[in-house]
Amino acid sequence: MSVTTVRLQAEVEHQLEAIANRLHRSKGWVINQALSEYVEKQQLEQERWQQTLDAMESAAHGKVVDAQEVHSWLSSWGAENEQDAPGSDK
């Protein structure tokens, strides 16, 4: 495990100490938890951004699905003859 030094604002330091004490954990543990959650959130946001860019590119190339096809597909959910998703290659 590596070591990184961080300068904290006094108020953040006090809040960090309070959280660590309340959880009976070290400040390092709390920081690791917080950073892990932040990194995961950033990765998800990057994935969503890439999906948005991909969708915009598909739409620009005319790869769209008619709204009526989507509504028909959604209405079939749970039915005996459930439809495949519109635009799927099944």
N, C-alpha and C positions, 0 to 999 in steps of 0.2 A: 504494500500500500504506500502511496506517495504522500508527501507532506506539502501543503500549499499554505502560504501565509496570506491572511486577508485582514485589511484594516476595516473595523466596523465602527459605525457611528455609535456614540454612547448609548442612545436610546435603544438601538438594535441590540447592542451587547446586553443591556439590562433585560430586555424581553427574552433574549436567547437564554440567559441564565435562569430566568423564571420558568421558562418552558422546560429546560433540562431538569431543573429541580423538581418540577411537578411530575415529570415522567420518570424520575429517578434514572436518568440517562446522562451521558456526558454531552457537553456542548458539541463535540466532534460528531457524535452520533446524530444529534438533531440536525446539524449542518449537512451531513451526508444524506439524511432522509430528504431534507428540503431540496437539495441539489439534484438528487435522483429524480424526484417528482418533476422538477423544473426541466431537466434534460428530456425526460419522457414526453412532457407536454410540448416542448419545442420540436421534438421528432414528429409527433402527431400533427402539429401545425404545418410542418414542412411537407409531410405526406399529403395532407389535405390541399395544400397550395398546389402541389404537383398534380393532384387529381383534378383540381379546378382548371389548371392550364391545359391538361390533356383533354378535358371535356370541351373547353373553349375551342381548341384546335379541331376536335371532331365536329363540332357544330359549324365551324368555319368551312369545313370540307363537306358540309351537307349531311353529315351522319346524325340525323335526328329521328325521333320516333313520334308519330302522331299521338296527340293527347287521347283520342278515342281508343286507340290500341292499348294505351296504358290503363285507362279506366276499365276496359273490358278485361284486361289481365288481372287487375286488382279485384274486380268483382268475382273472378273465378277462384280466388284463394279459398282453400278449404273445401272446394266442391270436388265431386268425384272426377270430373273432367277438367281439373285445374290446367290452365294454359301455361306454356313456357313464357318467360319474360319476352316482351317485344324486342326485336333486334338481336335476340340470342341466336347463336348458330347451332342450336340443337336440331 
